[in-house]
Each structure stands twice: as structure tokens, then as C-alpha cells.
């Protein structure tokens, strides 16, 4: 995390301390920082504001701030380092990746293992609404990667569940274990859906999962071992970096451009390190929003065949993209590719239904890993989703969301550019990749005080380098109040 010593906070944004409350000001301030630390909004290793800056920010005496920091030390949440300040203490969870990589060869191109808590800070914030008396009441999550819940409201899911109940399938779906590979009706529906993309994947080559995140986790468990090299895109999705770090893998960053990965660097890294996998996004890349060109897709597949690695294609934003967009799995028909996707971005986030399509031998290995991890996935939600897909309701919902997203994106782009943001890549899909001109880790801390959760650029860098870039969600940046807070925090 970026050093917060140089961060200058506007005192008007620190309006959460009550001078006539039962708790002392030191106790209130300590409680605010403790909440952030426990919710991973301040990950291990983060530096707290200096005593002087914190006192100026909250309008307190330095003695009050020292008392609050001492209280945090007594709770075991922070540690004082001589001549350097106060830092969030590292936990066993944060240290696990460094322990896992001991003895592994270090190379100039290998990214350092990232503590998972650095990546999960953003996700924890998106899910966690702090209650009364907490440090921050979240007003919005402009850095999130999902559509607003009201956009996803649809009678289709409830109707599907009622249909299952009327058809006397409820008992079978609820009182018995489902098939480890996933409900057959859903796998048949997924097979038909993939055929619409020109990807031929029969039901026996599809495995259902608890979301696309579990799909990737199963792939990593089945096909890699600690110390293996894995190619990743830079920028890319922080949670995936954290998953790989947790498995003790050596990350090889490949710069991502408008048309796809830097093919020369991909070639060099593959030749030098014999990677097992290349984790990538072909369509509506996270965070840049760009899609792979057909020429780049063909070249990546040639390199995969030459060097013997599998391409893991993450297509979680598939519903928001045109079916004509090139997918490597379609070009390759799952010979050197593994296709991951799910429905959390467009239909039912809470149901956590994802899937993976792959060659038969790989699917067998993934089934074994799924049995060890969760045994099976919920039949009830899978069968209901199969009904929704079979009735064509998802297709209608998707088109409505796309139309609405186009309008929201146009508005958000105007707001962002007016606020001084520069789009690094042309705005497409749900996510925008913008340059703010200032360090976004510091900016994120300032805006957190105003109740807004950002996605600073260092989260999307496998090496966690400081960045002036950030990811914005076009649907979550429609509020003029956010852009006013952004302008004030940016200075």
C-alpha cells in the first residue's frame, strides 16, 4: 500500500468524531481505524497517517492521536516502527504467500507474491456496509466490478423456483446430493449457450462451480503446484493474482494493450520459464474494457501449442459483449484452452453459479478437486437457472441491460472527463480505466473518508507498483456527489 504520511486530509471530511459522546475522542478514533483494519480496508503493511497529520485531519491534539494509536497497539492491530511511524500488523494470512515461496527461484520478471488481503480489501468493502458507530458509512463503490442490484431485479428467477416447486422437483433438488459435475439440465443448457458462441462443448465437458472464482481455483489446484510459473496480464484482476499467490505460484506479468497481450514478451517469458498456464480475458478485459483482436488470439494459441501451456480464458463479462467478439476457446475448441464464465455479472450474483468448459481429461481432474473442496454444488439454483436459460429469459434481460449500460457509460464518461480523468483505453462495457494524474492509493484513502470505495491502479498490477490509474464502474459513477468528492480529494 502507498505511504500515507504525505496524505493531506480535508478536516471537513472527518466529521465522524462526537465530542460529547460517552466514548473519549481517542477511543472513537481507535475504533475507526480498528474497523478499517478488521474489514481489510487497511491491509497488513499499510502505514497509518502520521500523528501530526492525523491530528490536523481530525482537529485533535497530538496527545489524543498518540493515545488512540497506543490503544490500537494494545489490541495487536498496529505496530510502531522507530523513526517510521505506525503500521498495520501483518497476520499469518498475509505472511502465508511469502512462506509458501521460500526456496523458489526468484527471477527478474517474476512478480512478488501478493498478500491476499491486499486484493480482498476492495471486495470486502463492496460487500460490507458498516453499521452505526463504525469508521465509515459507505455511500458508494465506484470501483466495484458489478452492476447495481436494481438493474438485476427480474421475476424470472422467482418464476423458475416456483415452477420447480410445482413440478415436484423441490424435494429431489433439496434433499439429495446433486451430481458432482453439476446438474445435467444446466450443463445441457450451458452446452447450447456455448454453441451460440460457436464453442462445441457437450455436457460431459462442462463442470459447474460456485462462481467463476471457484472455477479458477479448481483449475489452479488441478493443474499447478507451488513454484510453478503462470503467465498473467498486467493490468489484470487483483483477486486472481491473490488466488495464484495463495497457491504459491510465480506470476509472470505480460503487458496488456488495446489488442491483447504483448506477444513478444509473452514469447520471451514462455521460452524462459515454461509456464503451466496463461490466465487472460479475451472480451471486455478487466480493468481496461478492451477485447482481443483475432490476430492476437491466433498468435497466443500458436505460442500455447509451441510451449505447452494451457490458456485459461476468463469470460465473466460475456453477457455484456457481442457474441461475435473473438474467444480463443472458440478458435481452439478447447484443445489448449479452458473456458471459465458465470452469471454473477448479469443475473444472480447470490446464487454463485459458474462453470468451466475444458477437454475431457481436464474435466475429470477438476471433478476430483471439486469433490475435495465442496463435494457438489446446489442443485436447486442450478436447475432454476437451467429453466431461465431454456426459456430465453436471460437473452432478453441481457439486451435490456446492454441498452441501459450504453446510456450510463455515456453519462459517466462525461462526468469523468469533466473531473479531469483521462481514459487510458476507449470506454467500453461496464468498466473504465482512467488516469487521474495523482497517486490513486492515496486518493482511495481520502475518498474512503467521504464514503466512496475506489479501485486504485496498484491493485491491478501483479507487482503492486504505485499508479495514477484507477478502475471505474460506469453504472456506479452516476452520482454528482461522488464526482464532487473526487475533485475535492484530488486537489
Rosetta blueprint (number, residue, H / E / L):
1 X L
2 X L
3 X L
4 X L
5 X L
6 X L
7 X L
8 X L
9 X L
10 X L
11 X H
12 X H
13 X H
14 X L
15 X L
16 X L
17 X L
18 X L
19 X L
20 X L
21 X L
22 X L
23 X L
24 X L
25 X H
26 X H
27 X H
28 X H
29 X H
30 X H
31 X H
32 X H
33 X H
34 X H
35 X H
36 X H
37 X H
38 X H
39 X L
40 X L
41 X L
42 X L
43 X L
44 X L
45 X L
46 X L
47 X E
48 X L
49 X L
50 X L
51 X H
52 X H
53 X H
54 X H
55 X H
56 X H
57 X H
58 X H
59 X L
60 X L
61 X L
62 X H
63 X H
64 X H
65 X H
66 X H
67 X H
68 X H
69 X H
70 X H
71 X H
72 X H
73 X H
74 X H
75 X L
76 X L
77 X L
78 X E
79 X E
80 X E
81 X E
82 X L
83 X L
84 X L
85 X E
86 X E
87 X E
88 X E
89 X L
90 X L
91 X L
92 X H
93 X H
94 X H
95 X H
96 X H
97 X H
98 X H
99 X H
100 X H
101 X L
102 X L
103 X L
104 X L
105 X L
106 X L
107 X L
108 X L
109 X L
110 X E
111 X E
112 X L
113 X L
114 X L
115 X L
116 X H
117 X H
118 X H
119 X H
120 X H
121 X H
122 X H
123 X H
124 X H
125 X H
126 X H
127 X H
128 X L
129 X L
130 X L
131 X L
132 X L
133 X L
134 X L
135 X L
136 X L
137 X L
138 X L
139 X L
140 X E
141 X L
142 X L
143 X L
144 X L
145 X L
146 X L
147 X L
148 X L
149 X H
150 X H
151 X H
152 X H
153 X L
154 X L
155 X H
156 X H
157 X H
158 X H
159 X H
160 X H
161 X H
162 X H
163 X H
164 X H
165 X H
166 X H
167 X L
168 X L
169 X L
170 X H
171 X H
172 X H
173 X H
174 X H
175 X H
176 X L
177 X L
178 X L
179 X L
180 X L
181 X L
182 X L
183 X L
184 X H
185 X H
186 X H
187 X H
188 X H
189 X H
190 X H
191 X H
192 X H
193 X H
194 X H
195 X H
196 X L
197 X L
198 X L
199 X L
200 X L
201 X L
202 X L
203 X H
204 X H
205 X H
206 X E
207 X E
208 X E
209 X E
210 X E
211 X H
212 X H
213 X H
214 X H
215 X H
216 X H
217 X H
218 X H
219 X H
220 X H
221 X H
222 X H
223 X H
224 X L
225 X L
226 X L
227 X L
228 X L
229 X E
230 X E
231 X E
232 X E
233 X E
234 X E
235 X L
236 X L
237 X L
238 X H
239 X H
240 X H
241 X H
242 X H
243 X H
244 X H
245 X H
246 X H
247 X L
248 X L
249 X L
250 X E
251 X E
252 X E
253 X E
254 X E
255 X E
256 X E
257 X L
258 X L
259 X L
260 X L
261 X E
262 X L
263 X H
264 X H
265 X H
266 X H
267 X H
268 X H
269 X H
270 X H
271 X H
272 X H
273 X H
274 X L
275 X L
276 X L
277 X E
278 X E
279 X E
280 X E
281 X L
282 X L
283 X L
284 X L
285 X L
286 X L
287 X L
288 X L
289 X L
290 X L
291 X L
292 X L
293 X L
294 X H
295 X H
296 X H
297 X H
298 X H
299 X H
300 X H
301 X H
302 X H
303 X H
304 X H
305 X H
306 X H
307 X H
308 X L
309 X L
310 X E
311 X E
312 X E
313 X E
314 X E
315 X L
316 X L
317 X L
318 X H
319 X H
320 X H
321 X L
322 X L
323 X L
324 X L
325 X L
326 X L
327 X L
328 X H
329 X H
330 X H
331 X H
332 X H
333 X L
334 X L
335 X L
336 X L
337 X E
338 X E
339 X E
340 X E
341 X E
342 X E
343 X L
344 X L
345 X L
346 X L
347 X L
348 X L
349 X H
350 X H
351 X H
352 X L
353 X E
354 X E
355 X E
356 X E
357 X E
358 X L
359 X L
360 X H
361 X H
362 X H
363 X H
364 X H
365 X H
366 X H
367 X H
368 X H
369 X H
370 X H
371 X H
372 X H
373 X H
374 X L
375 X L
376 X L
377 X L
378 X L
379 X H
380 X H
381 X H
382 X H
383 X H
384 X H
385 X H
386 X H
387 X H
388 X H
389 X H
390 X H
391 X L
392 X L
393 X H
394 X H
395 X H
396 X H
397 X H
398 X H
399 X H
400 X H
401 X H
402 X H
403 X H
404 X H
405 X H
406 X H
407 X H
408 X H
409 X H
410 X H
411 X H
412 X H
413 X H
414 X H
415 X H
416 X H
417 X H
418 X H
419 X L
420 X L
421 X L
422 X E
423 X E
424 X L
425 X L
426 X L
427 X L
428 X L
429 X L
430 X L
431 X E
432 X E
433 X E
434 X E
435 X E
436 X L
437 X L
438 X L
439 X L
440 X H
441 X H
442 X H
443 X H
444 X H
445 X H
446 X H
447 X H
448 X H
449 X H
450 X L
451 X L
452 X E
453 X L
454 X L
455 X E
456 X E
457 X H
458 X H
459 X H
460 X H
461 X L
462 X L
463 X L
464 X L
465 X L
466 X L
467 X L
468 X L
469 X E
470 X E
471 X E
472 X E
473 X E
474 X H
475 X H
476 X H
477 X L
478 X L
479 X L
480 X H
481 X H
482 X H
483 X H
484 X H
485 X H
486 X H
487 X H
488 X H
489 X H
490 X H
491 X L
